[in-house]
């Protein structure tokens, strides 16, 4: 099962995903490719695959992405290889922007879409500023994009408001667990149980 997580920059998607991944078994993170500069606390191959614009464009030409988009002036994309490898192990958590989510929706009909919202515009602004790695022009650009992205929430199956991190982690975890339980009715495990009742 594919869980697609989106929301404006600064809503805490990455932190939220990390917490949920450490909490739920057989859930794997799909690492996206990006041309943006690596931040201090990030690791190549874990947070993103950091590549050059030239490499990224070559991957586009080779049709290696299932989705890609230009966000905040940088390229971001999810490779087919990454999804195939991760889905072969279990359920996959995908943290992507609304453009990428729209592309995924057209290709993966059974994917589950979750939109992460900040508690307010002002709180989102504070979070972006408090990161300490954005200049004023960059902050304004992110907020302008956020105003457009927030309008997309109706295209998602679930909404999680990240006002308190622990509460948001519980909500996202609950969504994943409930979707797993719903899908279980078609599982081999349930068929085996039903078979034990036949002829009784």
Secondary structure, DSSP 8 states (H G I E B T S, - for coil): -EEEEE--TTS-HHHHHHHHHHHSTTEEE--EEE-S---TT--BTTTEEE--HHHHHHHHHTT-EEEEEEETTEEEEEEHHHHHHHHTTSEEEEE--HHHHHHHHHH-TT-EEEEEE-S-HHHHHHHHHHTS---HHHHHHHHHHHHHHGGGGGGSSEEEETTSHHHHHHHHHHHHHHHHHHHGGGSHHHHHHHHHHTT-
